[in-house]
């Protein structure tokens, strides 16, 4: 009996220290930080909440049905061959026009007003704390190496999920980037990975920041957060408004559809371009990942001029065909006369020109 009890205690201690010491999990916000979160309208009962009531069905029946479907899989859930890419061309001088380069999923480079900015730069091979077991990136590689990137003026994150915030990417990027802009609590992960606190700016929804000639706004999203079994919703999630002299950009992050899009559009629109989530959806979690048709409506709500669909074409995190997001969103956009740019991975969209990427490269 004592031997069994001893074994259980040792196992529980192993789990505790593993969950608190494995670097990929990051680190929960400190007690002092959590106390400061009390000033946020989104922070209730020691956790962040959505503005719109959001149900995440974790019942046994739903969990089992999801597990069954993932085990069964979808033969069209990922491409048969690695995706072709456009090699990233790093220029010595930045162009006058705003330039947006997509790297698959939600990772982008924004070149604006002489600044280079990365948005949700998940450059790893799998969105998992254990990359050897996670679903691998469709393109296998990226059209660049992090080592070859020029200096990055700022990095923006929308939330702390593995398909957006990647430990190994940060370890390589932290010496190549100046500032890190994140929603409340996410800075604790970065600090645990060696990013100095003085280079991190944490923000609540509707915070407005003036930074080196750019006007930044941390805006709402409808989602959740967490990197382990013990930190659900202990950090905030968000979208971002980035306004420069020549253009104004919206980045949706991850979000279910909701009234926050119209609120953002009314306060800060119109936008020259809006990068909007359109993939990894399912009826069973539609309140945290909007459907492609809702993506088009959300784009209209924020008063966008050009839609750039994101959150697809890198990883399989849902059960739909891998091309379903772009096909559904472009079909709905066509019905509603919404202009869409559909770049290949590594291909740039230059704002202010009339020749946006239109080729149906995914077929």
C-alpha positions in Angstrom: 0.0 0.0 0.0 2.8 2.4 0.9 4.6 1.5 -2.3 1.5 2.4 -4.4 1.0 5.7 -2.5 4.7 6.5 -3.0 4.4 5.8 -6.7 1.3 8.1 -7.0 3.1 10.9 -5.2 6.2 10.6 -7.3 4.0 10.6 -10.5 2.1 13.7 -9.3 5.3 15.5 -8.5 6.7 14.6 -11.9 3.6 16.0 -13.6 3.7 19.2 -11.5 7.3 19.9 -12.2 7.0 19.0 -15.8 4.0 21.3 -16.3 5.8 24.1 -14.6 9.3 23.5 -16.1 8.8 22.4 -19.7 9.8 25.6 -21.6 7.2 25.3 -24.5 4.4 25.8 -22.0 5.7 29.2 -21.1 4.8 30.8 -17.8 1.6 31.9 -16.1 1.3 35.6 -15.2 2.6 36.3 -11.7 0.4 37.1 -8.7 1.4 40.8 -9.0 0.4 40.8 -12.7 -2.9 39.1 -12.0 -3.7 41.7 -9.4 -3.1 44.4 -12.0 -5.6 42.6 -14.4 -8.4 43.5 -12.0 -8.5 46.9 -13.8 -9.6 45.1 -17.0 -13.3 44.8 -17.7 -12.4 41.4 -19.4 -10.9 39.9 -16.2 -13.5 38.1 -14.1 -12.9 35.6 -11.2 -9.2 35.3 -12.0 -9.8 34.6 -15.7 -10.4 36.6 -18.9 -13.8 36.4 -20.6 -15.3 37.3 -23.9 -17.4 40.4 -24.4 -20.1 38.3 -26.0 -21.2 35.2 -24.1 -19.3 32.3 -25.7 -20.0 28.7 -25.1 -17.3 26.1 -25.5 -19.0 22.7 -25.3 -16.7 20.4 -23.4 -19.3 17.8 -22.6 -18.3 14.1 -22.9 -20.5 13.5 -25.9 -19.1 16.4 -27.8 -15.5 15.6 -26.8 -16.0 12.0 -27.9 -17.5 13.0 -31.2 -14.6 15.4 -32.0 -12.1 12.7 -31.0 -13.8 10.1 -33.2 -13.8 12.5 -36.2 -10.1 13.4 -35.8 -9.2 9.7 -35.5 -11.1 9.0 -38.7 -9.5 12.0 -40.4 -10.2 13.6 -43.7 -8.1 12.5 -46.7 -8.6 16.0 -48.2 -7.5 17.6 -44.9 -4.0 18.4 -46.2 -2.4 18.7 -49.6 -0.8 15.6 -51.3 2.4 17.5 -52.0 4.3 20.2 -50.1 3.0 23.6 -51.2 4.9 25.8 -53.6 6.1 29.1 -52.3 7.4 32.4 -53.4 10.9 33.0 -52.0 11.0 36.0 -49.7 12.8 38.9 -51.2 14.3 41.0 -48.4 14.9 44.5 -49.7 17.6 46.9 -48.3 15.2 49.8 -48.4 11.5 49.7 -47.5 9.0 50.7 -50.2 6.9 53.7 -49.9 3.7 51.6 -50.2 2.6 49.3 -47.4 3.6 45.8 -48.2 2.0 42.7 -46.6 3.7 39.3 -47.0 1.9 36.1 -45.9 3.7 33.0 -44.6 0.8 30.7 -44.2 -1.7 30.4 -41.3 -1.7 33.8 -39.5 2.0 34.7 -39.8 2.6 37.9 -41.8 5.2 40.5 -42.3 4.0 44.1 -42.5 6.3 46.7 -44.0 4.9 50.2 -43.3 6.3 53.7 -42.9 9.9 52.4 -42.8 9.1 49.7 -40.2 9.2 45.9 -40.5 6.6 44.2 -38.3 5.8 40.5 -37.8 2.3 39.4 -36.9 1.8 36.1 -35.1 5.1 34.7 -36.4 4.7 31.0 -35.9 7.6 29.7 -37.9 7.8 26.2 -36.4 7.1 22.9 -38.0 4.1 21.9 -35.9 1.6 23.8 -33.7 2.3 21.7 -30.6 4.4 21.7 -27.4 5.9 18.4 -28.8 6.6 19.2 -32.4 7.6 15.6 -33.2 4.0 14.6 -32.7 2.1 17.6 -34.1 0.6 17.8 -37.6 3.4 19.1 -39.8 3.4 22.3 -41.9 2.1 21.8 -45.4 5.0 23.6 -47.0 7.6 21.7 -44.9 9.8 24.7 -44.9 9.3 28.5 -45.1 10.4 30.8 -48.0 13.2 32.2 -45.7 15.1 31.3 -42.6 14.8 33.3 -39.4 18.5 33.8 -39.4 18.3 35.6 -42.8 15.6 38.0 -41.8 16.6 41.7 -41.4 16.0 43.5 -38.2 12.4 43.4 -37.1 11.2 46.6 -35.5 8.2 45.0 -33.7 6.4 41.7 -33.2 2.7 41.6 -32.5 0.8 38.6 -31.0 -2.9 38.1 -30.9 -2.9 35.3 -28.2 -0.8 32.5 -26.8 -2.0 29.4 -28.7 0.7 27.2 -30.2 -0.3 28.0 -33.8 0.4 31.7 -33.1 3.0 31.9 -30.4 5.9 29.4 -30.9 8.7 28.9 -28.3 11.3 28.0 -30.8 10.5 30.9 -33.1 10.8 33.3 -30.3 14.1 31.9 -29.2 15.5 32.7 -32.6 13.6 36.0 -33.1 14.3 37.6 -29.7 17.7 39.0 -30.8 16.4 40.2 -34.2 13.4 42.2 -32.9 13.0 45.5 -31.1 9.6 45.6 -29.4 6.9 43.0 -28.6 3.3 44.1 -28.5 1.0 41.5 -26.8 -2.4 41.3 -25.0 -2.4 41.1 -21.2 -0.5 38.3 -19.7 1.2 37.0 -22.8 4.4 38.9 -21.9 5.0 36.3 -19.1 5.6 33.6 -21.7 8.1 35.9 -23.6 9.9 36.7 -20.4 10.3 33.1 -19.5 11.9 32.6 -22.9 14.5 35.4 -22.4 12.8 38.5 -23.8 13.6 41.4 -21.5 10.4 42.9 -19.9 11.5 46.4 -21.0 11.0 45.3 -24.6 7.4 44.0 -24.0 4.3 46.1 -24.1 1.1 44.4 -22.7 -2.3 45.8 -23.5 -5.9 45.5 -22.8 -8.7 45.9 -25.3 -9.1 49.5 -26.6 -5.7 50.5 -25.5 -4.2 53.1 -27.9 -0.5 53.3 -28.3 1.7 55.8 -30.2 4.9 54.1 -31.3 7.5 55.6 -33.6 5.0 57.3 -35.8 2.5 54.5 -35.9 -0.9 54.5 -34.1 -1.7 51.1 -32.6 -4.9 49.8 -31.0 -5.3 46.5 -29.2 -8.9 45.6 -30.1 -11.3 42.8 -29.1 -11.6 39.3 -30.4 -13.9 36.4 -29.5 -11.7 33.5 -28.5 -9.8 31.9 -25.6 -6.3 31.3 -24.5 -4.0 28.7 -22.8 -0.9 26.5 -23.4 -1.4 23.8 -20.9 -4.0 22.0 -18.7 -3.7 24.6 -16.0 -3.7 28.0 -17.6 -7.0 28.3 -19.6 -7.9 32.0 -20.1 -5.2 33.3 -17.8 -4.0 35.6 -20.6 -6.0 37.8 -23.0 -6.6 37.5 -26.7 -7.0 40.3 -29.2 -7.0 41.8 -32.7 -4.9 44.7 -33.8 -5.3 48.0 -35.6 -2.1 49.5 -37.1 -2.3 52.9 -38.6 0.5 54.6 -40.5 0.9 57.7 -42.6 0.0 56.0 -45.8 -2.4 53.2 -44.8 -4.4 51.6 -42.0 -4.4 47.8 -41.4 -6.6 45.4 -39.4 -5.4 42.0 -38.1 -8.2 39.8 -36.8 -6.2 37.2 -34.9 -8.4 34.3 -34.0 -12.1 35.1 -33.4 -15.6 33.9 -33.6 -18.1 36.3 -35.3 -19.5 38.9 -33.0 -20.5 42.6 -32.6 -17.0 43.6 -31.8 -16.1 43.7 -35.5 -18.7 46.5 -36.2 -17.5 48.3 -33.1 -14.0 48.2 -34.4 -15.1 49.4 -37.8 -17.2 52.2 -36.4 -14.3 53.5 -34.2 -11.3 52.9 -36.5 -12.4 52.0 -40.0 -12.2 52.1 -42.9 -9.1 49.9 -43.4 -7.0 49.7 -46.5 -6.5 46.0 -45.9 -7.9 43.5 -43.3 -6.2 40.2 -42.6 -9.2 38.0 -41.5 -9.3 34.5 -40.1 -11.2 32.1 -42.4 -10.0 28.6 -41.5 -9.9 25.8 -38.8 -13.7 26.1 -38.2 -16.4 23.6 -37.3 -20.0 23.9 -36.2 -19.0 22.6 -32.8 -16.6 25.4 -32.1 -18.1 28.1 -34.4 -18.3 30.7 -31.5 -14.4 30.9 -31.3 -13.6 30.3 -35.0 -15.9 32.0 -37.5 -17.1 30.3 -40.7 -15.8 31.7 -44.1 -19.1 33.4 -44.8 -18.9 35.1 -41.5 -15.4 36.2 -42.4 -16.7 38.2 -45.3 -19.4 39.7 -43.0 -16.8 40.6 -40.4 -14.7 42.2 -43.1 -17.7 44.3 -44.2 -18.3 45.2 -40.5 -14.8 46.5 -39.9 -15.1 48.5 -43.2 -12.2 46.9 -45.1 -11.2 47.8 -48.6 -9.2 44.6 -49.4 -9.7 41.2 -47.7 -6.6 39.0 -47.1 -7.8 35.6 -45.8 -5.6 34.0 -43.2 -5.5 31.1 -40.7 -5.4 28.5 -43.4 -2.8 26.7 -45.7 -0.3 25.7 -43.1 -1.7 23.2 -40.6 -4.6 20.9 -40.2 -6.4 22.0 -37.0 -10.0 21.2 -38.1 -11.8 18.6 -40.2 -12.7 20.5 -43.4 -10.8 20.1 -46.7 -7.6 22.1 -46.6 -8.8 24.3 -49.6 -12.4 24.7 -48.2 -11.6 28.0 -46.4 -10.3 29.9 -49.4 -12.9 28.5 -51.7 -15.8 29.4 -49.5 -14.5 32.8 -48.6 -13.8 33.8 -52.2 -17.2 32.5 -53.3 -19.0 34.5 -50.6 -16.9 37.5 -51.4 -17.8 37.3 -55.0 -21.5 37.3 -54.1 -21.0 40.5 -52.1 -18.5 42.3 -54.3 -15.7 42.1 -51.8 -12.2 42.4 -53.2 -9.9 39.5 -52.1 -6.2 39.1 -52.4 -5.1 35.5 -52.2 -1.2 35.4 -52.2 0.9 32.3 -52.2 3.1 31.7 -49.2 5.9 34.3 -49.4 4.1 36.5 -52.0 3.6 40.1 -51.1 0.5 42.2 -51.4 1.3 45.9 -52.0 -1.3 48.3 -50.8 -2.2 51.1 -53.2 -1.7 49.2 -56.4 -4.5 47.6 -58.4 -2.7 44.3 -59.2 -3.4 42.1 -56.2 -2.6 38.4 -56.2 -5.6 36.7 -57.8 -4.3 33.4 -59.2 -6.0 30.2 -57.9 -2.7 28.6 -56.9 -4.2 26.0 -54.5 -5.7 23.8 -57.2 
